[in-house]
């Protein structure tokens, strides 16, 4: 059954961090516009609803991962439950719940140049009923990976393993790891989060990594914030002061990493070494082959993963997998890792714009053939924005910036009585060299490298790139000339 069409000025896809933040900005800056948020899950939260593994937490501080308009009142690094509570407060305080339709999985989106409207079809998963929506503008906020299934490589002998093989993204609620031997395959933030929690109850946990990553142990506190709160400073002031403090420190650290990568690498490794037992092979297990910030640096609050290593309840193995067998994993070195449970913390499956089938005038769209405008709009795709956050800074920082930009663009269109905007290569851009979406020399996590062929292209000019530099973009985006020839209105 297909219901009658429902029309909104703006349709937002996704009720995670990006969708809720974007809806807030739209409501605040365009209270006259009607909007609806469609989300395929049963509730809000996105990533923080999908992931239910033990110890799930942020790997960014909440003074920048939190929205600029909503003070964060807890510790810098927060649990998944705390983040969901924070999002719930944002929804309740701004009456956003009335605009959200849950269990609505978006299937198709077609732009019609004649009507200047998007037509979006969605399947309501609990009733299997199809719904159709039309909208003047489409705001894609669904994240960047497939929520239904995480990425697990194929290894020989996986079917022979007698224990449980799980991916953190699909964590079984009844998984009992107490007094069990557990192997976690992976070296990123997820592995660093899981290992200390499992070590508390498990017999032993082994983190198996093909190559090391950077860890940044730090206390889960901010002395400046504690001091301001002790003085009863208003939380909105505390949030903004802490936000600026963290941003300044991050900018300095990133610049230092770019200018003096050898020295920064040495400092990071020494920071880890200070938390490990004497004689631990830091060179083998905690010295990455790449320079800092080519992949995210995993924050380890209170150095919890190293506590397990010091106690003997956790260990690190740096090796490659030869095959799985009944007892666990045989490594290429010949060592056997016995396991009752194996956890493949091996990353995501990238999803470009939620896997929605896009078309313009019923002609299918291949985003790999498009060029991205500042990582948020695409050539020849009218009236659509995509929220893709930062990898080197908190994702939410860009949610706020894009929210402001799109609201300013919508106002410009209203003021000039136009209904359509399309990003188009200018004459001076026609011979521009087209490159992969992300420069692998700058940022190269596996989930991006595996799916680069699916992503739009970038140009060699700033307008056609997705910068990782929040500090320049926050100054630049508010000054973008909306009358530039690359904006085509009608």
C-alpha positions in Angstrom: 0.0 0.0 0.0 1.3 3.4 -0.9 0.1 6.4 1.1 -0.8 9.8 -0.4 2.2 12.2 -0.8 3.1 14.4 2.1 5.0 17.6 1.4 7.6 19.4 3.4 9.9 22.3 2.7 12.9 20.3 3.9 13.3 16.6 4.3 16.1 15.4 6.6 17.3 11.8 6.4 18.8 10.5 9.6 18.1 11.1 13.3 21.6 10.7 14.6 24.1 13.4 15.6 24.0 15.0 12.2 20.2 14.9 11.7 19.2 16.2 15.1 21.8 19.0 14.9 20.7 20.0 11.3 17.0 20.0 12.4 17.9 22.3 15.3 19.6 24.8 13.0 16.8 24.7 10.4 14.1 25.3 13.1 16.1 28.1 14.7 17.0 30.0 11.5 13.9 29.1 9.4 11.0 28.7 11.8 8.6 29.2 8.9 9.7 26.2 7.0 8.1 22.8 7.5 10.4 19.8 7.8 10.4 16.1 8.6 13.2 13.8 9.8 13.1 10.2 8.4 15.1 7.5 10.2 15.3 3.8 9.5 15.9 2.9 13.1 13.4 2.5 15.9 14.7 5.5 17.8 17.2 8.4 17.6 20.9 8.2 18.0 22.3 6.6 14.9 25.8 5.3 15.8 25.0 5.5 19.5 21.9 3.4 19.1 23.5 0.8 16.7 26.6 0.1 18.9 25.8 -1.7 22.1 29.1 -3.4 22.9 30.5 -3.1 26.4 32.1 0.2 27.2 30.9 2.0 24.0 32.2 5.6 24.4 33.2 8.6 22.4 36.7 9.0 21.1 36.3 12.8 20.9 35.9 15.2 23.8 32.2 16.2 24.3 32.9 19.9 24.5 33.5 19.7 20.7 31.6 16.6 19.9 28.6 18.1 21.7 26.7 20.8 19.8 27.8 24.4 20.2 24.2 25.3 21.3 23.8 22.7 24.0 26.3 22.7 26.9 27.9 19.4 27.9 27.9 19.0 31.6 29.8 15.7 32.1 33.3 14.5 31.7 35.2 15.1 28.4 34.9 11.4 27.2 31.4 10.1 27.5 29.7 6.7 27.4 27.2 5.9 24.6 24.4 6.0 27.1 25.4 9.5 28.2 25.5 10.7 24.6 22.0 9.3 24.0 20.7 11.1 27.1 22.3 14.3 25.8 20.6 13.9 22.4 17.3 13.1 24.0 17.5 16.4 25.9 18.2 18.3 22.7 15.1 16.6 21.1 12.9 17.3 24.1 14.1 20.9 24.7 13.4 21.9 21.1 10.3 19.8 20.5 11.9 18.0 17.6 10.2 14.6 18.4 7.1 15.8 16.6 9.1 16.0 13.4 10.7 12.5 13.5 9.4 9.5 11.7 11.1 6.3 13.0 11.4 3.0 11.2 11.2 4.8 7.8 13.9 3.3 5.6 14.5 5.6 2.6 14.6 3.6 -0.7 14.6 6.1 -3.5 14.9 9.9 -4.1 14.1 11.5 -7.5 14.5 15.1 -8.4 12.2 16.5 -11.0 13.4 19.6 -12.8 9.9 20.4 -14.0 8.2 20.5 -10.6 11.5 21.4 -8.8 10.8 18.9 -6.1 12.3 15.8 -4.6 10.1 12.7 -4.4 11.2 10.3 -1.8 9.9 6.8 -1.1 10.4 5.1 2.3 9.4 1.8 3.7 8.0 1.7 7.2 9.8 -1.3 8.5 7.4 -2.4 11.2 4.3 -2.3 9.0 6.0 -2.8 5.6 3.9 0.1 4.4 5.3 2.4 1.7 5.2 6.2 2.1 5.9 8.9 -0.4 7.2 12.4 0.5 7.9 15.5 -1.6 10.3 18.2 -0.5 11.9 21.4 -1.9 15.2 20.5 -0.3 16.8 17.2 0.8 19.3 17.1 3.7 21.2 13.8 3.9 22.4 13.2 7.5 22.5 9.4 7.6 26.2 9.0 8.4 28.8 7.1 6.3 28.5 3.4 7.1 26.0 0.6 6.8 24.3 0.1 10.2 23.0 -3.3 9.5 26.3 -5.1 9.2 30.0 -4.3 10.0 33.0 -5.2 8.0 34.6 -8.6 8.6 37.3 -9.8 6.3 37.2 -13.4 5.0 39.8 -15.7 6.6 40.4 -19.4 5.9 38.8 -21.7 8.4 36.2 -19.3 9.8 33.5 -22.0 9.7 35.7 -24.3 11.7 35.9 -22.1 14.8 33.9 -23.7 17.6 33.3 -20.6 19.6 31.4 -17.3 19.0 32.5 -14.9 16.3 30.9 -11.5 16.7 31.3 -8.0 15.2 30.9 -5.1 17.7 28.4 -3.4 15.4 26.1 -6.4 15.9 26.7 -7.2 19.5 24.5 -10.1 20.9 22.8 -8.9 24.1 23.2 -12.4 25.6 26.9 -12.8 24.9 28.6 -14.1 28.1 32.3 -13.4 28.2 32.8 -14.0 31.9 35.8 -16.3 32.5 36.3 -16.8 28.8 39.3 -16.5 26.6 38.6 -13.6 24.1 40.5 -12.5 21.1 39.8 -9.0 19.6 40.9 -8.5 16.0 41.6 -4.9 15.4 43.8 -2.0 16.6 41.5 1.1 16.6 39.3 2.9 19.1 36.7 0.0 19.2 39.4 -2.6 20.2 40.8 -0.1 22.8 37.4 0.4 24.3 36.4 -3.3 24.4 39.6 -4.8 25.7 39.5 -3.2 29.2 35.8 -3.9 29.7 36.2 -7.6 28.8 39.4 -7.9 30.9 37.3 -7.0 33.9 35.3 -10.3 33.7 37.0 -12.4 31.1 39.8 -15.0 31.8 42.0 -13.2 29.3 41.7 -10.9 26.4 44.1 -10.7 23.5 44.1 -7.7 21.1 45.4 -9.1 17.7 46.5 -6.4 15.4 48.2 -6.6 11.9 50.0 -3.3 12.6 50.0 -0.8 15.5 47.9 2.4 15.8 48.5 5.5 17.9 47.0 5.7 21.3 46.7 8.8 23.5 46.3 8.0 27.2 44.8 10.9 29.2 42.9 11.5 32.3 39.1 11.8 31.7 38.9 15.3 33.1 39.5 18.9 32.2 41.1 20.9 35.1 39.9 24.2 33.6 36.3 22.9 33.5 36.5 21.6 37.0 37.8 25.0 38.2 35.1 26.9 36.4 32.4 24.6 37.8 33.8 25.0 41.3 33.3 28.8 40.8 29.6 28.1 39.8 30.1 29.6 36.4 27.1 29.1 34.1 27.4 25.8 32.2 26.9 27.6 28.9 30.0 29.7 29.6 31.9 26.6 30.8 31.0 24.8 27.6 32.1 27.6 25.3 35.3 28.3 27.2 36.2 24.5 27.2 35.3 24.3 23.5 37.6 27.1 22.6 40.4 25.7 24.8 40.1 22.2 23.2 40.0 23.6 19.7 43.1 25.7 20.3 44.9 22.7 21.7 43.8 20.4 18.8 44.9 23.0 16.2 48.3 23.2 17.8 48.7 19.5 18.0 47.7 18.9 14.4 50.0 21.6 13.1 52.8 20.2 15.3 52.1 16.7 13.8 52.3 18.1 10.3 55.5 20.2 10.9 57.3 17.8 13.2 55.9 14.3 12.6 59.0 12.5 13.9 59.0 14.4 17.2 55.2 14.0 17.7 55.4 10.3 16.9 58.2 9.9 19.5 56.1 11.8 22.1 53.0 9.7 21.5 55.0 6.5 21.8 56.7 7.6 25.0 53.3 8.5 26.4 52.2 4.9 25.9 55.4 3.5 27.2 54.9 5.2 30.5 51.8 3.1 31.0 53.4 -0.2 30.2 55.4 -2.7 32.3 59.3 -2.4 32.1 60.7 -4.2 29.1 57.4 -4.3 27.1 58.1 -4.4 23.4 56.8 -1.0 22.4 58.6 -0.9 19.1 56.7 -4.0 17.9 53.2 -3.4 19.4 52.8 0.4 19.7 54.9 2.0 17.0 52.8 2.7 13.9 54.4 2.7 10.4 52.6 5.9 9.4 52.8 9.5 10.7 50.3 10.8 13.3 46.8 11.8 12.0 46.8 9.8 8.8 44.3 7.8 10.8 42.4 8.8 13.9 44.3 8.7 17.1 42.5 6.6 19.7 42.0 8.4 23.0 42.4 6.1 26.0 40.7 7.7 29.0 42.7 7.0 32.2 44.9 4.6 30.2 42.4 1.8 30.9 43.6 -0.6 28.2 47.1 -0.5 29.7 45.8 -1.4 33.2 44.8 -4.7 31.8 48.2 -5.3 30.2 50.0 -4.5 33.4 47.8 -6.9 35.4 48.3 -9.7 32.9 44.6 -9.9 32.1 45.2 -8.4 28.6 47.9 -8.8 26.0 48.8 -7.4 22.5 49.8 -9.6 19.6 51.1 -8.0 16.4 50.9 -10.6 13.7 48.8 -11.7 10.7 46.2 -14.5 10.6 47.1 -17.7 8.9 43.7 -19.2 9.4 40.9 -19.9 11.9 40.6 -23.3 13.4 38.4 -25.1 16.0 40.4 -23.7 19.0 40.8 -20.2 17.8 43.4 -18.5 15.4 46.6 -19.8 14.0 49.0 -16.9 13.3 51.5 -16.7 10.5 54.3 -16.8 13.0 53.0 -20.3 13.9 51.6 -19.3 17.3 48.1 -20.5 18.2 45.7 -18.2 20.0 43.1 -20.1 21.9 39.7 -18.5 22.1 36.2 -19.0 23.3 35.0 -15.8 21.6 36.6 -13.9 18.7 35.5 -10.3 18.1 36.2 -8.8 14.7 36.7 -5.1 15.5 37.7 -4.7 11.9 35.7 -1.6 10.8 32.8 -0.4 8.8 31.2 -1.0 5.4 31.1 2.5 3.9 27.6 3.6 2.7 27.5 6.5 0.3 24.4 8.6 1.1 22.6 5.7 2.9 22.5 3.4 -0.1 19.5 5.4 -1.4 18.8 5.0 -5.1 19.1 8.6 -6.4 17.9 9.9 -9.7 17.4 13.2 -11.5 14.4 13.2 -13.9 14.3 9.4 -13.5 17.9 9.1 -14.7 20.0 7.1 -12.2 22.7 9.1 -10.4 26.2 7.6 -10.0 27.9 9.7 -7.3 31.4 8.5 -8.3 30.9 10.5 -11.5 30.1 13.7 -9.6 32.4 16.3 -8.0 31.9 17.3 -4.4 31.4 21.0 -3.5 33.2 21.5 -0.2 32.3 17.9 0.8 28.6 18.7 1.2 26.9 19.3 -2.2 27.5 17.7 -5.7 27.6 18.8 -9.3 24.3 18.4 -11.2 22.3 17.3 -8.1 19.9 20.2 -7.3 18.7 21.2 -3.8 20.6 18.5 -1.8 23.2 18.7 1.0 25.2 15.9 2.6 26.6 16.1 6.1 30.0 14.5 6.2 32.0 15.5 9.3 35.6 15.8 10.1 38.0 12.9 10.7 40.7 14.9 12.4 38.3 16.9 14.6 34.9 16.2 16.1 32.2 15.2 13.6 29.7 17.6 15.1 31.8 20.7 14.5 31.0 20.3 10.8 27.3 19.6 11.5 27.1 23.1 13.1 29.0 24.7 10.2 27.0 23.1 7.4 23.8 23.8 9.3 24.6 27.5 9.2 25.7 27.4 5.6 22.6 25.6 4.3 20.3 27.9 6.3 22.0 30.9 4.8 21.7 29.3 1.3 18.0 28.7 1.8 17.5 32.3 2.9 19.4 33.6 -0.1 17.1 31.5 -2.4 14.0 32.9 -0.6 15.2 36.4 -0.8 15.8 36.1 -4.5 12.6 34.1 -5.1 14.3 31.1 -6.7 13.4 27.5 -6.0 16.5 25.6 -7.2 20.2 25.7 -6.8 22.6 23.4 -8.6 26.4 23.2 -8.2 28.1 23.4 -11.5 31.7 23.4 -12.7 32.6 26.9 -14.0 34.5 27.5 -17.2 37.7 27.7 -15.2 37.0 24.4 -13.6 36.3 22.4 -16.8 39.9 21.2 -17.2 40.5 20.8 -13.5 42.2 17.6 -12.5 39.8 15.3 -10.7 41.1 13.3 -7.8 39.9 10.7 -5.2 37.5 12.1 -2.5 40.2 11.9 0.2 44.0 12.3 -0.2 45.3 9.0 1.0 48.5 10.8 2.1 46.5 12.9 4.5 43.9 10.3 5.8 43.7 6.6 4.9 41.6 4.4 7.2 40.7 1.0 5.7 36.9 1.7 5.4 37.7 4.8 3.2 40.3 3.1 1.1 38.1 0.0 0.5 35.3 2.2 -0.9 37.0 5.2 -2.5 35.7 4.1 -5.9 32.1 4.7 -4.7 32.7 8.3 -3.5 32.5 11.5 -5.5 35.6 13.1 -6.9 37.4 16.2 -5.6 39.1 18.8 -7.6 42.4 20.5 -7.1 40.7 23.8 -6.0 39.5 24.5 -2.5 35.8 24.8 -3.6 35.8 21.2 -4.8 37.5 19.6 -1.8 36.4 18.2 1.6 38.9 19.9 3.9 39.8 18.4 7.3 40.7 21.9 8.5 37.9 23.1 10.7 39.8 26.1 11.8 40.0 27.6 8.4 36.5 26.4 7.3 34.8 28.1 10.2 36.1 31.4 8.9 35.6 30.6 5.2 32.1 29.1 5.0 30.2 32.1 6.4 32.0 34.3 3.8 31.3 32.1 0.7 29.8 34.2 -2.1 26.4 32.7 -2.9 26.3 34.6 -6.2 29.5 32.8 -7.5 29.0 31.2 -10.9 29.3 27.7 -9.5 25.8 28.3 -7.8 23.3 28.0 -10.6 19.8 29.2 -9.6 16.4 29.0 -11.2 
